[in-house]
Amino acid sequence: MIKIGDYEKIMSDRNLFNQIVYTSLSDALDLLEKRREDPVLVATINKHLNVKIPQIFKDKKCAIMARQLATPNYENRTFISIAQKNGLDPVFIEYFNDKFTSNNKYKHSLGQLNIKNDISKNNNETVEKIKIVDFSKYDGKKLKDVKTLWGEPLVDFHKNLFKLYDLDNFSFFNELDWYKKNNEKPIDFYVKFFLLVSCYGILFENFLWSKDNSESKFTKEVILPAIEIVENITGVKPIIVPIDPLDTETDSFWYEHLPVVKEVIK
């Protein structure tokens, strides 16, 4: 296991970053099996988590995707497919108390849908953007309080989108049913979260990386230190698998929906 040390160096070397943060899917499947059966490791994790482990993570081999509000965009549909093909139960951990903002790519895509239409006459793919939320009205409000332009709760709208796709055998899990945030720093939550995915599930996530990307500041100041703390506590790193391919993690196609979603846009 590579020792985490100089965060600046890690953030400037993509290969090093990948080795520090990620685990291949094949290795992750093996590690999950072994760690769940390691009584010393499980006891250590339970002690430091100091919160009740959700039963779903005890009973099933879970693939975990953490999204403030899940929606069946291309990324999340890909997650469900990969998990199920590898014998894992897909679980979306959601947090509706988080703030809605137009400055975050994912949250913006919840309020303005990117819909991939059929290929045009010029053989080009077209993406239609349909705004369904008044951003100026709801910027900074909690996700659970945001409504669409026609008055439907945004949470309900995105839940209903899943019914339009041919998707089944996955679960939603409200983060507040496991961990209630107080006034602690973000790193405190991520230490708990990474302890959870050290033996109770496999986290699927692509963390933003680039020494010149302002959005990667969170990765350097929160994600890497939290991983290091968990390694120091347990002697193992969290099981985090990227959604391939890594070099497209900031591309907009991850946020795209299919035209079928137009059926519920009023």
N, C-alpha and C positions, 0 to 999 in steps of 0.2 A: 504493500500500500504506500503510495506516494505521500510524503509529509507535506501538509499545507504550511506555507510560511509567508512568503512575499506575495501579497495580493496583487500588487501592481505587476509583478512578473507574470503571474498566472493570467491576468487579464490581457496581457500583451502577447501571449503565446496560445493560440487556439488549440493546438494538440495537447499542451499541458493542461489547459482548462478542461478539455474533454476527459482526460485521464483522472483529474481530481474530482470532477462532478459526476460523470456518467458511468453507467454499467451497461454492457451489452445485454440485449434481451435474453439470449440463451444463458448467460451467466446469472442474470437476475432471477430467472425461473429456478435455477439450481440453488441459489443463495436463499431464496424465500423458503424453500423446502427445508433446508438445513437449519436456518436460523429459528424457524418456528419450533424446531425440535431440540433446540439448545436451551436447557432450563436455566443455566447461569446467565446467558445473554437476555433471555426473556425476563428474568427476575430483575436484572439491572435496568432494563428499559422500563419495566413497570414501576420500579422505585422512583426513577427520575421523572417519568411522565406525571405521576401522582394525580392522574385523572382516570376515570373509568374508561376502559377500552370498549369501544362500540362492538356489540355482539356480531355485527356483520363481518368485521375484520377478524374475529376469532373463528367464526364458522366457515368462512369462505377464503379462497385464494383470490385476493382482490387486486385489480388494476385500478389505480386512483388518478383522477384528473381533477385538479382544484381550480374551479372557476367561480367567480362571485355569483354569476348566474349562467347556468349552462344553456347552450343553444345548439341545435344540430347543424352547425356550419361544417365546412369540409374537415377542419382539424378534429372536431369532436366526433364526427362520423368515422374518421380514420382511426381514432383512439378506440372506439367501440369495436371496430372490425379487427384490429390487431390484438386486442385483449381476448376477444372470443376465439380467434383462431389459435390462440396459445393456451386455451383452457383456463383463462382468468375471468372473473366476474367484474365487469366495468362498473365503477362507482364514481359519480360526480359529487365532489364535496363543494357545497355552495355556501355563500355568506351574503344574505340579502341586506344586511345592515351596512354593507360597504357603500361608499359614496359613488353616485353616478357622475361621470365627467366626460366631456368631449375631448379631453387632452390625452386620454388613454385609448390606444388603438382598439383594443378588444371591447371596452365599454362603449366606445363610439359606434362600433359595429352592431351593438345591441339596439341603438337608437336610429341608426341608418343602415338598412340592410343592403348588402352587396349581393346581387342576384345574377348568377351566371346564365346568360341566355344562349340560345342556339348559335352556332357558327354563322357568320354573315356571308353575304355573296362574295366578299373578298377573302373568304377563308380565315377571317379573324374572329376570335372569341369576343363577345361583348358582355360588359358587366353593367347592369342597371342599378343605380343607387336610389333607394326609396326611403325617404326620411319618415319615421313613424313616431318620433318624439320631439317635443318642443325643447330643444337643448337649453335655450336661454331661461326657460321656466324651471327646469329640473336640475341644472348643473349644481352639484354640491349636495343634492338631496339623497337620501338613502334609496337604494335600488328598490326596496319594498314599497316605497311611496311614489315611484315614478309611474306615470300612466301614458298610454299611447295617445295619439292625436284624437282618437275616437273614444277615449275614456276607459279603455281596458287596462288593468294593471299589467305593467311590463313583464313581471314575473309570470303571470298566467299566459300571456301571449307567447313567450318563448317555450313554455311547457307544452302548449298546444301545438307548436311547430313539430315537436317530436312525433306527434300522431300522424303527421303527413308523410313521414318517411317510413320505409320498411325496416324499422328498428325495434328490437325487443330484447329482453333478458339483460337489462342494465338497471342501475339504481341511482336515485338521488339521495344525498345525505346532507342534512343541514348542519353546518359546522357548529352552530350554537348548541346542538344536542350532544356535542362532545366537549367543546372547549369554549368557555365564555370569556371573551377578551375584556380586560379592565383598562388600566392606563399604562400597561407595560409597553415596552418598545417592540417594534416589529421583530427584532432578532429573538426576543423571548418566545414569541409565538412560533417562529420557524424552528427553533431548537426543539420544541414540543412536537411539531409536525414531522420533523426529520427523525426524531426518535420513533414516532409511530411507523414511518416507512422504512425503518431499519429491520423490522421483522414481521410487521402486521400487514404489509402490502407493498406493491411496487408503484412508485410514483412515475407517471408519464408527464414529462415537462421539458420544454426547451427554454433555458434561461438565457436572456439576452447577453450577448458577449461582444465586446469591442472596446478597445481602450479609448476610442474616440466617440463612442456613442453615449450620449447623456443618459439614456434610459438604462444603461448598464451599471450606473452608479449604485443602484439598489442591489444588483448582483454582487458587486465588490464589497459593499458596506454591510450587507445583511446575509445574503445567501452563503458566501464563502466562509465568513466567521461562524455562522450557525453550523455548517457542515463540520468545521474544525472542532467546535465544542462537542458535537455529537460523537465524533471520532475519539476525542479524549475521554469521553464518558464510557463508551461502549467497546472501543477497540476496533470498530467496524464503521464503514461509511454508509450513509443512507442508500437505499436501492432506488436509483433514479435512472430511468430509461428515456432517451430523447425520442421525439417523434421525427423520424427521418423524412427528408434529408436535412441535415443541420444547416447547410449553407443557404436554405430558403426560409429560415425561421422567421424572418421579418417580412416576407412577401405577403401581399394582400390576399392571395388566393386562399389562404388558410381560413379567412373570414367569410368565404362565399357560401351562399345558399343556392339551391336549385329553384327553378321557376315555380315549383309546386307551392312554395310559401305564399305566392300571390293570392291563393285561394282564401286566406284569412286576413288579408290586409283590407281594411275597410276605408 
